[in-house]
């Protein structure tokens, strides 16, 4: 069961920066994510993937004999609640690390506290530049940046002869970062967007935006938004007769998009991905992921988001093992920074003291008439 969201917390005496997290049998990992609302399934999928690995680690005896316990709090995608949850995770739960936070604005909201306390923020689910440049001493990114995703998308479109690219972006920090990255990627090819439009988070009222985009006669449309808005825009563009190639970034949620676009409406839509294909058992870590998901779930359910959670959990426990039997925030940071050329099973990660970007893996997937399964 998910830990409940608590609006306020009672601060405990703050541990000294770099001091060991002691006085508890478990190693606590703290997460704040939108476990309610439109993005709840995505957050739960990430958590399920992480729990599949943490459960296996505990079954094997834990980290230096201590169990790993994931405490997950609901922030409903509200940065203010994310900050309140973070204080609770630090002060009350005494977390060794913050893990799997969702969203650009949400992750940005906790950065001052992360830097003040000195607690590692591990695998935030955002590709924003603000968590990468300039380098943040306590932030460790697993997923590739939005710039890396968009570079791959734009290069593909150019190779495919689609040079008239329009952009629809959500009006928040995610959308702003995505637009900047798109302009940079197009600029490398001497191009600019033929049209740019903003949309509100999770809006379904996209016909006016679709008309504006369609009027520019784009050969491709890059949608930087949630699956709810992306699906609505897709339907409206199809009604207008658009034949533009539609592309989305990895946070869109493949399943949510497919659920809202039945009857072949999703056919041909492209989505960039930052983890391997979750059904490719030839990748050793994917085969291990599938095996452990089957052990944890009555009906096995694979997906990109849960695989990301699984990989993030594997990465974190690798660092915890290296941090020693009585880890601190600082020894965990050092353990991460010394993880050079580490193979998690066909998924390579590389870190250094001045490089906290573990992976630059990006792949493109395109939806077809049938859904991937199970």
C-alpha positions as CSV (number, residue, x, y, z in Angstrom):
1,X,0.0,0.0,0.0
2,X,1.2,3.5,-0.8
3,X,2.3,5.6,2.1
4,X,-0.3,8.4,2.6
5,X,0.4,12.0,1.6
6,X,0.7,14.2,4.7
7,X,0.2,17.9,4.3
8,X,2.5,18.9,7.1
9,X,5.4,17.2,8.9
10,X,6.9,17.5,12.4
11,X,10.6,18.3,11.8
12,X,13.0,16.1,13.8
13,X,16.5,17.2,14.7
14,X,18.3,17.4,11.3
15,X,21.2,15.1,10.9
16,X,24.6,16.6,10.2
17,X,25.5,16.8,6.6
18,X,27.5,13.7,5.7
19,X,26.7,12.0,9.0
20,X,25.7,8.3,8.8
21,X,22.0,7.6,8.8
22,X,21.8,5.5,11.9
23,X,19.4,4.2,14.5
24,X,17.2,2.2,12.1
25,X,17.4,-1.4,10.7
26,X,16.2,-0.4,7.3
27,X,17.8,1.7,4.6
28,X,15.0,4.2,3.7
29,X,14.7,5.5,0.2
30,X,12.2,8.4,-0.2
31,X,10.0,9.1,-3.1
32,X,7.4,11.8,-3.9
33,X,5.4,11.3,-7.1
34,X,1.8,11.9,-8.4
35,X,0.1,8.7,-7.2
36,X,-3.3,10.4,-7.7
37,X,-4.6,12.3,-10.7
38,X,-4.0,11.8,-14.5
39,X,-0.4,10.7,-14.1
40,X,-1.0,8.2,-11.3
41,X,-0.6,5.1,-13.4
42,X,2.8,6.2,-14.6
43,X,4.0,6.9,-11.1
44,X,2.7,3.5,-9.9
45,X,4.4,1.8,-12.8
46,X,7.7,3.3,-11.9
47,X,7.2,2.3,-8.3
48,X,6.3,-1.2,-9.2
49,X,9.4,-1.6,-11.3
50,X,11.6,-0.3,-8.4
51,X,9.9,-2.5,-5.9
52,X,10.5,-5.6,-8.0
53,X,14.2,-5.0,-7.6
54,X,14.2,-3.8,-4.0
55,X,12.2,-7.0,-3.1
56,X,14.8,-9.2,-4.8
57,X,17.6,-7.4,-3.0
58,X,15.9,-7.9,0.4
59,X,15.2,-11.5,-0.5
60,X,19.0,-11.9,-1.0
61,X,19.7,-10.4,2.4
62,X,19.6,-6.7,1.8
63,X,22.4,-4.2,1.6
64,X,25.2,-5.2,4.0
65,X,22.5,-7.1,6.0
66,X,20.0,-4.2,6.0
67,X,16.6,-4.2,4.2
68,X,15.8,-1.5,1.7
69,X,12.5,0.2,2.3
70,X,10.9,2.5,-0.2
71,X,8.6,5.2,1.3
72,X,6.4,6.7,-1.4
73,X,4.3,9.8,-0.9
74,X,1.6,11.3,-3.1
75,X,2.2,14.9,-4.4
76,X,-0.5,15.0,-7.0
77,X,2.1,16.7,-9.3
78,X,1.9,19.8,-7.1
79,X,5.4,21.2,-6.5
80,X,4.3,22.6,-3.1
81,X,3.3,19.1,-2.0
82,X,6.5,17.7,-3.4
83,X,8.5,20.1,-1.2
84,X,6.3,19.2,1.9
85,X,6.8,15.5,1.2
86,X,10.5,16.0,0.8
87,X,10.8,17.6,4.2
88,X,8.9,14.6,5.7
89,X,11.1,12.1,4.0
90,X,14.2,13.9,5.3
91,X,13.1,14.8,8.8
92,X,10.8,12.0,9.8
93,X,11.7,9.0,7.6
94,X,15.5,9.8,7.7
95,X,15.9,8.8,4.0
96,X,19.4,8.0,2.7
97,X,18.3,9.3,-0.7
98,X,15.4,10.8,-2.6
99,X,14.4,8.7,-5.5
100,X,12.2,8.7,-8.6
101,X,10.7,12.2,-8.2
102,X,8.4,13.1,-11.1
103,X,8.3,16.3,-13.1
104,X,10.6,19.2,-13.9
105,X,8.9,21.9,-11.7
106,X,8.5,19.4,-8.9
107,X,12.2,18.4,-9.0
108,X,13.3,22.0,-9.3
109,X,11.2,22.9,-6.2
110,X,13.3,20.6,-3.9
111,X,16.7,21.6,-5.2
112,X,17.5,24.2,-2.6
113,X,16.5,21.8,0.2
114,X,18.6,19.0,-1.5
115,X,21.6,21.2,-1.6
116,X,21.1,22.5,1.9
117,X,20.8,19.0,3.5
118,X,23.2,17.3,1.2
119,X,20.9,14.4,0.4
120,X,21.3,12.7,-3.1
121,X,18.4,13.1,-5.5
122,X,18.6,10.0,-7.6
123,X,16.9,9.3,-11.0
124,X,14.4,12.2,-11.1
125,X,12.0,11.4,-13.9
126,X,12.8,14.5,-15.9
127,X,15.2,15.3,-18.7
128,X,15.3,19.0,-17.9
129,X,18.5,21.0,-18.4
130,X,18.0,22.7,-15.0
131,X,18.9,19.4,-13.2
132,X,22.0,19.0,-15.4
133,X,23.5,22.4,-16.2
134,X,25.4,23.6,-14.3
135,X,26.2,20.3,-12.6
136,X,24.3,19.7,-9.3
137,X,26.5,18.1,-6.8
138,X,23.7,16.0,-5.2
139,X,21.6,15.2,-8.3
140,X,22.2,12.0,-10.2
141,X,20.3,11.6,-13.5
142,X,19.7,8.2,-15.0
143,X,17.5,9.0,-18.0
144,X,18.8,10.9,-21.0
145,X,18.1,14.6,-21.2
146,X,15.3,16.1,-23.2
147,X,17.9,17.6,-25.4
148,X,19.2,14.1,-26.2
149,X,15.7,12.8,-26.9
150,X,14.8,15.7,-29.2
151,X,18.2,15.5,-31.0
152,X,17.4,11.9,-31.9
153,X,13.8,12.8,-33.0
154,X,14.9,15.8,-35.1
155,X,17.7,13.8,-36.8
156,X,15.2,11.1,-37.7
157,X,12.8,13.6,-39.1
158,X,15.4,15.3,-41.2
159,X,16.7,11.9,-42.6
160,X,13.0,11.1,-43.4
161,X,12.7,14.4,-45.4
162,X,10.4,16.0,-42.9
163,X,11.8,19.5,-42.7
164,X,8.7,21.5,-41.7
165,X,8.4,20.8,-38.0
166,X,5.8,22.3,-35.7
167,X,5.9,22.2,-31.9
168,X,3.1,22.0,-29.4
169,X,4.3,22.3,-25.9
170,X,2.8,22.3,-22.5
171,X,2.9,25.7,-20.7
172,X,5.2,24.8,-17.8
173,X,8.8,24.1,-17.1
174,X,8.8,20.8,-19.0
175,X,7.3,22.5,-22.1
176,X,9.7,25.5,-21.9
177,X,12.7,23.1,-21.7
178,X,11.4,21.0,-24.6
179,X,10.9,24.0,-26.8
180,X,14.4,25.3,-26.1
181,X,15.8,21.9,-26.9
182,X,13.8,21.7,-30.1
183,X,15.0,25.0,-31.3
184,X,18.6,24.0,-30.7
185,X,18.1,20.7,-32.4
186,X,16.5,22.3,-35.5
187,X,19.1,25.0,-35.5
188,X,21.9,22.4,-36.0
189,X,20.1,21.7,-39.4
190,X,19.6,25.3,-40.2
191,X,15.9,25.0,-39.5
192,X,13.3,26.7,-37.3
193,X,9.8,25.6,-36.1
194,X,7.2,26.4,-38.7
195,X,4.7,26.9,-35.9
196,X,4.7,26.9,-32.1
197,X,1.7,26.6,-29.8
198,X,1.2,26.3,-26.1
199,X,-1.4,24.2,-24.3
200,X,-2.4,23.8,-20.6
201,X,-1.5,20.7,-18.7
202,X,-3.9,17.8,-19.3
203,X,-6.3,19.9,-21.5
204,X,-8.6,18.2,-23.9
205,X,-9.6,21.4,-25.7
206,X,-7.1,21.3,-28.5
207,X,-9.1,22.1,-31.7
208,X,-8.0,25.7,-31.9
209,X,-4.4,24.6,-31.4
210,X,-4.8,21.9,-34.0
211,X,-6.2,24.4,-36.5
212,X,-3.3,26.8,-35.9
213,X,-0.7,24.0,-36.3
214,X,-2.4,22.6,-39.4
215,X,-2.5,26.0,-41.1
216,X,1.3,25.9,-41.2
217,X,1.2,22.7,-43.2
218,X,3.9,20.9,-41.1
219,X,5.3,17.6,-42.2
220,X,5.9,16.7,-38.6
221,X,4.6,17.8,-35.2
222,X,6.6,17.4,-32.0
223,X,4.2,17.2,-29.0
224,X,5.8,18.1,-25.7
225,X,2.9,17.3,-23.3
226,X,1.0,14.7,-21.3
227,X,-0.8,11.8,-22.9
228,X,-4.3,13.4,-22.3
229,X,-3.4,16.5,-24.3
230,X,-1.4,14.6,-26.9
231,X,-4.3,12.2,-27.6
232,X,-6.8,15.1,-27.9
233,X,-4.5,17.0,-30.3
234,X,-3.9,13.8,-32.4
235,X,-7.6,13.3,-32.9
236,X,-8.2,16.9,-33.8
237,X,-5.3,16.9,-36.3
238,X,-6.7,13.7,-37.8
239,X,-10.1,15.3,-38.2
240,X,-8.5,18.2,-40.0
241,X,-6.9,15.8,-42.4
242,X,-3.3,16.3,-41.3
243,X,-0.8,13.8,-42.5
244,X,2.1,15.1,-40.4
245,X,4.3,12.6,-38.5
246,X,3.5,13.0,-34.8
247,X,6.3,12.6,-32.3
248,X,6.2,12.6,-28.5
249,X,8.8,12.5,-25.7
250,X,9.2,9.6,-23.3
251,X,7.2,11.1,-20.4
252,X,4.0,11.0,-22.5
253,X,3.0,7.5,-21.2
254,X,2.6,5.0,-24.1
255,X,-0.3,3.1,-22.5
256,X,-2.3,6.2,-21.6
257,X,-1.9,7.4,-25.2
258,X,-3.1,4.1,-26.6
259,X,-6.0,3.9,-24.3
260,X,-7.3,7.3,-25.5
261,X,-6.6,6.5,-29.2
262,X,-8.5,3.3,-29.9
263,X,-9.3,1.8,-33.3
264,X,-5.9,2.4,-34.9
265,X,-5.9,6.2,-34.2
266,X,-2.4,5.8,-32.6
267,X,-0.9,4.0,-35.6
268,X,2.4,5.5,-36.7
269,X,2.9,7.9,-33.7
270,X,6.5,8.1,-32.7
271,X,7.8,8.2,-29.1
272,X,11.4,8.5,-27.9
273,X,12.4,6.1,-25.2
274,X,15.2,6.4,-22.6
275,X,15.4,2.7,-21.6
276,X,15.6,-0.5,-23.7
277,X,12.6,-2.2,-25.2
278,X,10.9,-3.9,-22.2
279,X,9.9,-7.0,-24.3
280,X,13.4,-7.6,-25.7
281,X,14.6,-10.6,-23.6
282,X,17.9,-10.6,-25.4
283,X,19.0,-7.7,-23.2
284,X,20.1,-9.4,-20.0
285,X,18.7,-6.8,-17.6
286,X,15.3,-6.9,-19.5
287,X,15.1,-10.6,-19.0
288,X,15.9,-10.2,-15.3
289,X,13.3,-7.4,-15.1
290,X,10.6,-9.6,-16.7
291,X,11.5,-12.6,-14.4
292,X,11.2,-10.5,-11.2
293,X,8.0,-8.7,-12.4
294,X,6.4,-12.1,-12.9
295,X,7.4,-13.1,-9.4
296,X,5.9,-9.9,-8.0
297,X,2.6,-9.7,-10.0
298,X,-0.1,-12.2,-10.5
299,X,-0.6,-10.9,-14.1
300,X,2.8,-9.7,-15.4
301,X,2.7,-6.2,-16.8
302,X,5.8,-4.8,-18.6
303,X,6.4,-1.3,-19.8
304,X,8.9,1.4,-20.3
305,X,8.1,3.3,-17.1
306,X,8.4,0.2,-14.8
307,X,11.6,-0.8,-16.5
308,X,13.0,2.7,-15.8
309,X,12.0,2.3,-12.2
310,X,13.7,-1.1,-12.1
311,X,16.9,0.2,-13.6
312,X,16.9,3.2,-11.3
313,X,16.5,0.9,-8.3
314,X,19.4,-1.4,-9.5
315,X,21.6,1.6,-10.0
316,X,20.8,2.9,-6.5
317,X,21.5,-0.4,-4.7
318,X,24.8,-0.7,-6.6
319,X,25.8,2.7,-5.2
320,X,24.5,1.7,-1.7
321,X,26.6,-1.5,-1.8
322,X,29.7,0.6,-2.6
323,X,28.9,3.2,0.1
324,X,29.6,0.7,2.8
325,X,27.7,-0.9,5.8
326,X,26.8,2.5,7.4
327,X,26.3,4.8,4.5
328,X,25.9,8.6,4.7
329,X,24.6,11.1,2.2
330,X,28.2,12.0,1.4
331,X,29.6,8.4,1.1
332,X,26.6,7.6,-1.2
333,X,27.5,10.6,-3.4
334,X,31.1,9.5,-3.6
335,X,29.9,5.9,-4.5
336,X,27.9,7.3,-7.4
337,X,30.7,9.4,-8.7
338,X,33.1,6.4,-8.8
339,X,30.7,4.3,-10.9
340,X,32.6,4.4,-14.2
341,X,31.8,1.9,-17.0
342,X,29.2,-0.1,-15.0
343,X,27.1,-2.7,-16.9
344,X,23.7,-3.4,-15.4
345,X,23.1,-6.1,-17.9
346,X,23.2,-4.6,-21.4
347,X,22.5,-1.1,-20.0
348,X,25.7,0.9,-19.6
349,X,26.1,3.7,-17.1
350,X,29.1,6.0,-16.6
351,X,29.5,8.6,-13.9
352,X,32.3,10.9,-12.7
353,X,32.7,13.7,-10.1
354,X,31.9,16.3,-12.8
355,X,29.5,14.1,-14.8
356,X,26.3,13.0,-13.0
357,X,24.5,11.9,-16.2
358,X,24.5,8.1,-16.1
359,X,23.0,7.3,-19.5
360,X,22.5,9.0,-22.8
361,X,20.5,6.0,-24.2
362,X,17.7,7.1,-26.6
363,X,15.7,4.9,-28.9
364,X,12.6,5.6,-31.1
365,X,9.5,3.5,-31.0
366,X,6.4,3.8,-33.3
367,X,3.0,2.6,-32.4
368,X,1.2,0.0,-34.5
369,X,-2.1,-1.7,-34.8
370,X,-1.4,-4.1,-32.0
371,X,-0.2,-3.2,-28.5
372,X,3.0,-4.6,-27.0
373,X,2.3,-7.2,-24.4
374,X,1.8,-8.5,-21.9
